[in-house]
């Protein structure tokens, strides 16, 4: 069996298989990080949920890329993407304001 890097059917190319392995590996890594965030002390439920949604994003991308009809997975992809955007917005809102240079120079 001979695989081309990018052939007439992109879904059966070596590049596609490499991408599939990377996506599945990312799902496993994020899933493991979510479990460890719940089992270590102190427990971080927010971090576990965030890592779970990162894993879900990679899983949805995998499903969209590998299915002949990816349309049913697009709604799930949009939902997960919106949740990840909300996490980014939360990070921006809850981040501490950066200290300006004059404050740093006077303190230390």
GUZA-629805 format. One line per 8 residues: number of its first residue (from 0); their letters; for each residue x, y, z of N, C-alpha, C, O, CB. Coordinates in pm, 1 decimal. Glycine has a CB too. Example, Ala and Ser with C-alpha at 12.3 -4.5 7.8 and 13.67 -1.06 7.14 Angstrom:
! residues 2
0> AS> 1319.0,-569.0,780.0,1230.0,-450.0,780.0,1320.0,-330.0,780.0,1423.6,-331.9,846.5,1130.8,-447.3,904.6 ~ 1285.0,-225.0,708.0,1367.0,-106.0,714.0,1290.0,3.0,787.0,1340.9,113.8,803.9,1408.4,-59.8,572.5
This chain:
! residues 108
0> XXXXXXXX> 85.9,-118.1,0.0,0.0,0.0,0.0,89.4,123.0,0.0,176.5,138.0,85.7,-97.1,0.6,123.0 ~ 67.3,208.3,-94.6,150.1,326.2,-112.6,65.9,450.6,-83.1,-36.5,474.3,-147.1,209.2,331.3,-256.7 ~ 110.7,529.5,15.0,41.2,653.8,49.9,119.4,771.3,-4.6,241.4,778.4,9.9,22.8,667.1,203.4 ~ 50.0,861.2,-65.9,112.8,984.7,-109.0,97.9,1087.6,2.2,6.8,1078.6,84.5,50.8,1036.2,-242.0 ~ 188.5,1186.1,3.9,178.9,1290.3,105.1,48.4,1366.6,88.9,-26.1,1384.8,185.2,298.8,1386.1,96.2 ~ 21.6,1410.4,-31.0,-106.3,1474.1,-61.2,-149.6,1417.5,-195.6,-91.2,1448.2,-299.6,-95.6,1633.5,-64.0 ~ -251.6,1335.6,-191.6,-296.4,1269.9,-314.1,-430.0,1322.5,-359.4,-478.1,1424.4,-309.9,-304.5,1120.6,-294.3 ~ -490.6,1251.6,-454.9,-622.1,1292.3,-503.7,-727.3,1292.1,-392.2,-816.1,1377.3,-389.9,-666.2,1200.2,-616.9
8> XXXXXXXX> -716.7,1196.9,-301.0,-807.7,1193.3,-186.4,-728.7,1235.4,-63.7,-654.9,1155.1,-6.6,-871.4,1050.8,-167.0 ~ -743.5,1359.6,-23.3,-663.9,1415.8,86.6,-685.1,1340.0,217.1,-596.1,1336.3,302.0,-698.5,1562.6,106.8 ~ -804.4,1278.7,233.5,-832.9,1207.7,358.2,-750.3,1080.7,373.1,-741.3,1026.7,483.3,-979.9,1173.6,365.9 ~ -690.1,1031.5,265.5,-610.5,909.7,272.4,-461.6,938.7,251.7,-384.8,846.6,223.8,-659.3,809.4,168.4 ~ -420.1,1063.2,264.7,-279.7,1097.2,246.4,-203.3,1078.9,377.3,-262.9,1073.6,484.8,-265.1,1241.8,195.3 ~ -73.1,1069.5,367.1,11.4,1055.2,485.6,0.6,1178.7,574.5,3.2,1167.6,697.1,158.0,1031.5,445.0 ~ -11.5,1295.2,513.7,-25.9,1419.1,590.3,-153.8,1417.1,675.2,-153.9,1463.1,789.4,-27.2,1540.6,495.4 ~ -260.8,1364.2,619.3,-386.9,1354.5,693.7,-372.7,1259.0,811.3,-424.1,1285.9,919.8,-501.0,1308.0,601.3
16> XXXXXXXX> -303.5,1148.0,790.5,-284.5,1053.1,900.4,-199.9,1112.9,1012.5,-226.4,1088.5,1130.2,-219.2,925.0,848.9 ~ -99.4,1190.4,976.6,-17.8,1258.1,1078.3,-103.3,1356.9,1156.8,-94.0,1364.2,1279.4,102.3,1331.1,1012.8 ~ -186.3,1432.7,1086.1,-275.8,1527.1,1152.8,-373.0,1455.0,1246.1,-400.4,1503.8,1355.7,-353.4,1608.8,1049.2 ~ -425.0,1341.0,1204.8,-517.0,1263.6,1288.3,-447.9,1217.1,1416.1,-505.2,1225.3,1524.8,-571.6,1142.7,1210.6 ~ -325.2,1168.4,1402.9,-251.0,1122.4,1520.9,-225.3,1239.0,1616.5,-237.7,1223.5,1738.0,-117.0,1056.9,1478.8 ~ -189.8,1354.6,1562.5,-166.2,1471.6,1648.3,-293.7,1515.7,1720.4,-289.0,1550.5,1838.3,-110.9,1588.0,1565.1 ~ -406.6,1514.4,1651.0,-532.6,1553.1,1714.6,-571.9,1454.6,1824.6,-612.4,1495.4,1933.5,-644.1,1562.2,1610.1 ~ -560.0,1326.0,1796.1,-593.3,1225.3,1897.9,-497.8,1236.1,2016.1,-540.3,1224.4,2131.0,-588.1,1082.7,1837.8
24> XXXXXXXX> -369.7,1258.2,1989.3,-272.7,1277.6,2097.3,-306.4,1398.8,2182.7,-293.5,1394.3,2305.1,-132.8,1292.4,2040.2 ~ -349.4,1507.3,2118.8,-389.0,1626.4,2193.3,-510.4,1601.2,2281.2,-517.5,1651.1,2393.6,-417.7,1740.0,2098.1 ~ -606.3,1523.7,2230.4,-724.0,1489.0,2311.2,-681.4,1410.1,2434.2,-731.4,1434.0,2544.1,-826.3,1407.5,2227.9 ~ -589.6,1316.8,2416.0,-542.5,1235.4,2529.3,-469.4,1322.4,2630.7,-492.2,1309.4,2750.9,-449.7,1121.7,2480.4 ~ -381.9,1410.8,2583.8,-305.0,1496.2,2675.0,-397.0,1590.4,2752.0,-384.7,1602.6,2873.9,-199.8,1577.3,2597.1 ~ -489.9,1657.6,2681.9,-581.3,1749.0,2751.3,-673.8,1673.4,2846.3,-706.1,1722.8,2954.3,-664.4,1828.6,2649.9 ~ -716.1,1554.5,2806.4,-798.4,1473.4,2896.2,-722.8,1436.2,3023.0,-777.9,1441.6,3133.0,-845.3,1347.0,2825.0 ~ -596.8,1398.6,3006.9,-513.9,1364.2,3123.0,-493.5,1486.7,3212.7,-499.3,1474.5,3335.0,-377.0,1307.8,3077.1
32> XXXXXXXX> -470.0,1603.2,3154.5,-453.7,1724.5,3233.1,-581.6,1760.8,3307.5,-575.9,1812.0,3419.2,-411.2,1839.6,3143.7 ~ -696.7,1734.6,3246.6,-824.2,1761.2,3314.2,-840.8,1670.1,3435.0,-884.1,1714.6,3541.2,-942.3,1742.4,3217.1 ~ -806.6,1543.3,3418.9,-817.6,1448.5,3530.5,-721.1,1485.4,3641.5,-758.3,1481.6,3758.7,-790.8,1304.8,3483.0 ~ -597.9,1521.0,3607.6,-500.8,1556.5,3711.8,-537.4,1687.0,3781.5,-505.0,1705.0,3898.9,-361.1,1567.8,3652.0 ~ -604.9,1778.8,3710.8,-648.4,1902.7,3776.2,-753.7,1873.0,3882.4,-765.3,1946.7,3980.3,-704.0,2002.3,3672.5 ~ -829.8,1766.8,3863.9,-931.8,1730.1,3962.9,-876.3,1645.0,4076.2,-933.2,1643.5,4185.3,-1044.7,1656.0,3895.4 ~ -765.7,1573.5,4052.4,-716.1,1481.3,4154.6,-604.2,1537.5,4240.3,-576.9,1484.2,4347.9,-668.8,1356.5,4089.9 ~ -538.6,1644.0,4195.6,-429.5,1697.5,4278.4,-484.1,1796.1,4380.0,-598.2,1841.3,4370.5,-322.1,1765.7,4190.8
40> XXXXXXXX> -400.6,1828.1,4477.1,-438.3,1925.6,4578.7,-360.7,2053.1,4554.4,-238.9,2043.1,4539.4,-412.4,1871.5,4721.5 ~ -417.2,2169.7,4549.1,-559.4,2198.8,4557.0,-629.8,2166.2,4424.4,-573.4,2182.8,4316.3,-581.0,2346.1,4594.2 ~ -751.4,2120.5,4435.9,-830.8,2084.3,4319.4,-872.6,2209.5,4244.0,-913.3,2308.7,4304.5,-954.1,2002.6,4360.7 ~ -862.5,2204.5,4113.0,-900.3,2317.8,4029.7,-1005.7,2272.6,3929.2,-973.4,2220.3,3822.5,-776.5,2377.6,3957.2 ~ -1130.9,2293.3,3964.6,-1240.9,2252.8,3876.8,-1243.0,2339.1,3751.2,-1268.2,2288.5,3641.8,-1376.0,2262.7,3950.7 ~ -1216.7,2468.5,3765.8,-1216.4,2558.0,3650.3,-1110.6,2514.4,3549.2,-1137.3,2511.4,3429.0,-1191.3,2703.3,3694.7 ~ -991.5,2480.9,3596.9,-886.0,2435.0,3507.0,-924.5,2302.8,3441.8,-896.6,2281.8,3323.8,-753.5,2420.1,3582.9 ~ -987.2,2214.9,3515.7,-1029.8,2086.6,3460.2,-1134.0,2105.7,3350.8,-1128.6,2039.3,3247.3,-1085.8,1996.9,3570.5
48> XXXXXXXX> -1228.8,2196.2,3373.3,-1331.3,2223.6,3272.1,-1267.1,2285.3,3148.2,-1302.0,2250.8,3035.3,-1440.8,2317.6,3328.7 ~ -1173.6,2376.1,3170.1,-1104.9,2440.4,3057.6,-1026.9,2337.6,2975.3,-1033.1,2338.9,2852.4,-1009.8,2550.6,3108.6 ~ -954.2,2249.7,3042.2,-878.8,2145.8,2970.9,-974.1,2049.4,2900.4,-943.8,2001.1,2791.3,-787.0,2068.4,3068.6 ~ -1088.3,2021.3,2961.7,-1188.1,1936.2,2898.3,-1242.2,1997.1,2770.0,-1263.2,1926.3,2671.6,-1301.8,1909.5,2993.9 ~ -1264.7,2127.4,2770.3,-1312.2,2193.4,2648.5,-1203.2,2201.2,2542.5,-1233.2,2196.7,2423.2,-1363.0,2333.5,2680.7 ~ -1076.8,2212.9,2583.8,-968.1,2206.2,2486.2,-965.1,2068.4,2420.2,-946.8,2057.6,2299.0,-832.0,2236.9,2553.6 ~ -983.0,1963.7,2499.8,-988.6,1827.6,2445.3,-1109.2,1812.4,2352.6,-1099.2,1750.0,2247.0,-995.3,1723.2,2559.6 ~ -1222.4,1869.3,2392.2,-1342.3,1861.4,2308.8,-1320.9,1932.7,2175.9,-1368.7,1885.8,2072.6,-1462.7,1921.7,2382.2
56> XXXXXXXX> -1250.4,2044.2,2176.9,-1223.9,2117.3,2053.7,-1142.5,2030.9,1956.3,-1173.6,2024.1,1837.3,-1149.2,2249.1,2084.5 ~ -1038.4,1965.2,2008.0,-957.0,1880.5,1921.7,-1037.1,1759.4,1872.8,-1020.7,1716.1,1758.7,-830.8,1834.4,1996.1 ~ -1122.7,1705.3,1958.1,-1205.5,1591.9,1917.4,-1303.7,1632.0,1807.8,-1324.3,1557.1,1712.3,-1281.5,1535.5,2037.9 ~ -1364.0,1749.1,1821.0,-1457.5,1795.6,1718.3,-1383.7,1822.0,1586.9,-1435.1,1789.7,1479.9,-1530.6,1923.5,1765.3 ~ -1264.6,1879.8,1593.8,-1185.8,1899.7,1471.9,-1154.7,1766.6,1405.5,-1161.9,1754.4,1283.2,-1055.7,1974.6,1503.3 ~ -1120.3,1667.1,1485.8,-1093.5,1533.7,1432.2,-1216.7,1478.4,1361.8,-1206.7,1424.4,1251.6,-1049.2,1438.4,1544.1 ~ -1332.3,1491.6,1425.1,-1455.9,1440.7,1364.7,-1492.4,1516.3,1237.8,-1538.2,1456.1,1140.6,-1570.5,1449.3,1464.3 ~ -1472.9,1645.4,1237.9,-1503.8,1724.6,1118.0,-1411.8,1684.8,1002.1,-1455.4,1678.9,887.1,-1489.6,1876.3,1147.7
64> XXXXXXXX> -1285.5,1657.6,1032.6,-1190.3,1624.6,926.6,-1202.8,1481.6,875.6,-1166.7,1453.9,761.3,-1050.8,1647.1,975.8 ~ -1253.1,1390.8,957.9,-1251.5,1250.0,918.3,-1385.0,1197.8,867.0,-1387.8,1091.6,804.9,-1208.4,1167.0,1033.5 ~ -1493.0,1266.1,889.8,-1624.3,1217.1,846.5,-1655.5,1261.3,704.6,-1616.4,1369.9,662.0,-1733.7,1266.0,941.4 ~ -1726.0,1176.5,632.6,-1768.0,1212.8,498.3,-1868.2,1327.2,502.0,-1868.1,1413.5,414.2,-1827.9,1092.3,426.8 ~ -1954.1,1327.8,604.2,-2052.6,1434.3,621.8,-2022.7,1504.9,754.8,-2073.3,1462.5,858.7,-2200.0,1377.3,619.0 ~ -1941.8,1611.3,753.7,-1903.9,1676.8,879.4,-2009.0,1774.0,932.8,-1991.3,1829.7,1041.1,-1774.8,1750.2,860.2 ~ -2116.8,1795.1,859.7,-2215.8,1895.5,898.0,-2274.4,1872.1,1038.1,-2291.5,1969.4,1111.5,-2327.6,1897.4,796.2 ~ -2306.0,1748.3,1079.0,-2362.1,1731.4,1213.6,-2268.0,1776.1,1326.4,-2313.7,1806.7,1436.5,-2398.7,1586.8,1234.5
72> XXXXXXXX> -2138.4,1779.8,1299.8,-2042.6,1815.5,1403.5,-2011.7,1964.6,1406.0,-1943.9,2012.2,1497.0,-1915.3,1737.9,1384.1 ~ -2060.3,2038.0,1307.9,-2031.4,2181.1,1303.0,-2097.3,2256.8,1418.0,-2038.1,2350.1,1472.2,-2077.4,2238.9,1170.4 ~ -2218.0,2218.2,1455.5,-2286.0,2284.6,1566.7,-2208.6,2264.8,1697.3,-2193.6,2358.0,1776.3,-2429.7,2231.1,1581.4 ~ -2160.1,2142.9,1718.7,-2079.4,2116.9,1837.9,-1949.9,2197.5,1832.1,-1904.1,2248.8,1934.2,-2048.6,1965.8,1851.2 ~ -1890.9,2208.8,1713.4,-1768.9,2286.9,1698.4,-1789.9,2433.5,1729.4,-1705.6,2496.8,1792.9,-1715.2,2272.1,1559.5 ~ -1902.1,2487.9,1684.8,-1933.2,2628.8,1713.8,-1954.2,2649.2,1863.6,-1907.0,2747.9,1920.0,-2059.1,2674.3,1635.8 ~ -2025.0,2555.9,1928.2,-2049.1,2566.7,2072.5,-1917.2,2563.8,2149.7,-1894.4,2647.5,2237.0,-2141.4,2452.5,2120.6 ~ -1830.6,2467.9,2117.7,-1702.7,2456.2,2189.0,-1616.7,2579.1,2162.4,-1550.3,2628.6,2253.5,-1627.4,2327.5,2146.3
80> XXXXXXXX> -1616.8,2629.0,2039.7,-1538.1,2748.7,2007.7,-1588.3,2869.7,2086.6,-1508.4,2949.8,2135.0,-1543.8,2778.1,1856.3 ~ -1720.1,2883.0,2099.6,-1774.8,2994.6,2177.6,-1736.7,2984.9,2325.0,-1704.9,3085.8,2387.8,-1926.8,2999.0,2164.0 ~ -1739.6,2864.3,2380.0,-1699.8,2846.5,2520.3,-1552.1,2881.6,2537.7,-1515.3,2946.8,2635.4,-1726.6,2700.7,2567.3 ~ -1467.7,2839.1,2444.3,-1325.4,2873.3,2453.7,-1302.5,3023.7,2441.1,-1214.4,3079.2,2506.8,-1246.2,2799.7,2345.7 ~ -1381.5,3089.1,2357.1,-1372.1,3235.5,2348.2,-1416.0,3302.4,2478.0,-1358.0,3403.0,2518.8,-1457.2,3287.3,2231.7 ~ -1517.8,3247.3,2542.7,-1560.2,3299.6,2673.0,-1450.0,3283.0,2777.2,-1430.2,3371.2,2860.7,-1688.2,3228.9,2720.1 ~ -1378.1,3170.8,2773.1,-1264.8,3151.6,2864.2,-1157.7,3257.5,2839.8,-1101.0,3311.0,2935.1,-1204.8,3010.6,2847.2 ~ -1129.6,3288.1,2713.5,-1030.8,3391.5,2681.5,-1077.1,3529.0,2729.9,-998.0,3606.9,2783.0,-1004.4,3395.2,2530.1
88> XXXXXXXX> -1204.7,3557.3,2711.1,-1260.0,3683.9,2758.8,-1249.9,3692.3,2910.9,-1215.7,3797.2,2965.5,-1406.9,3699.4,2713.7 ~ -1279.5,3582.0,2979.1,-1267.9,3578.0,3125.4,-1123.8,3605.0,3168.2,-1100.6,3676.0,3266.0,-1315.2,3441.3,3180.1 ~ -1027.3,3549.1,3095.8,-886.1,3574.0,3127.5,-851.9,3721.9,3113.8,-780.0,3777.1,3197.1,-795.2,3490.5,3036.2 ~ -902.4,3785.4,3010.2,-875.1,3928.3,2989.3,-938.7,4013.4,3098.3,-877.1,4107.8,3147.9,-926.4,3973.0,2852.0 ~ -1061.5,3980.2,3135.4,-1133.3,4059.6,3234.8,-1074.0,4039.9,3373.7,-1062.9,4135.4,3450.5,-1281.9,4023.0,3235.3 ~ -1036.3,3918.0,3406.1,-991.1,3889.1,3541.7,-841.3,3907.8,3560.4,-792.4,3893.8,3672.5,-1028.5,3749.0,3578.5 ~ -766.7,3938.9,3455.1,-622.0,3956.7,3467.3,-590.9,4085.2,3543.3,-662.7,4184.8,3533.8,-555.4,3959.1,3328.0 ~ -482.5,4079.8,3618.3,-438.1,4200.5,3687.7,-387.2,4301.1,3587.6,-332.7,4264.9,3483.4,-329.3,4168.1,3791.1
96> XXXXXXXX> -405.1,4427.1,3619.7,-356.0,4533.1,3532.1,-203.3,4531.4,3534.1,-142.9,4515.0,3640.0,-410.9,4672.6,3576.0 ~ -141.6,4548.1,3419.2,5.6,4550.1,3417.7,57.8,4674.8,3487.5,2.4,4784.0,3475.4,59.0,4544.1,3272.7 ~ 166.1,4654.3,3560.8,225.4,4769.1,3630.0,302.2,4853.2,3529.5,369.1,4801.2,3440.2,318.7,4723.1,3745.9 ~ 291.1,4984.5,3546.2,368.3,5069.3,3455.6,512.3,5079.7,3504.7,542.6,5044.3,3618.6,304.6,5210.0,3444.1 ~ 597.6,5126.8,3420.7,740.7,5128.6,3449.9,775.4,5220.9,3566.7,865.5,5189.4,3644.4,817.7,5171.2,3326.7 ~ 706.8,5333.0,3580.8,736.1,5427.1,3688.7,707.5,5363.0,3825.2,782.8,5383.6,3920.4,653.1,5556.7,3671.4 ~ 600.4,5286.5,3834.7,567.8,5219.3,3960.9,674.8,5117.7,3996.6,712.7,5105.9,4113.1,430.8,5150.7,3952.0 ~ 723.4,5044.9,3898.4,827.5,4945.2,3923.8,957.2,5011.2,3970.0,1025.7,4959.2,4058.0,853.2,4861.9,3797.9
104> XXXX> 990.3,5124.9,3911.1,1114.5,5191.6,3947.3,1109.2,5250.3,4087.1,1210.7,5250.4,4156.8,1146.0,5300.0,3847.7 ~ 993.2,5300.8,4130.7,984.3,5361.0,4262.3,978.1,5256.7,4372.7,1018.8,5283.8,4485.7,863.9,5450.6,4269.8 ~ 927.4,5137.1,4341.1,917.7,5034.1,4443.6,1046.3,4955.6,4461.2,1072.9,4903.0,4569.2,806.4,4940.2,4410.7 ~ 1123.3,4947.8,4359.7,1229.2,4854.4,4379.7,1350.2,4870.3,4306.4,1442.9,4790.8,4322.2,1185.9,4733.5,4355.0
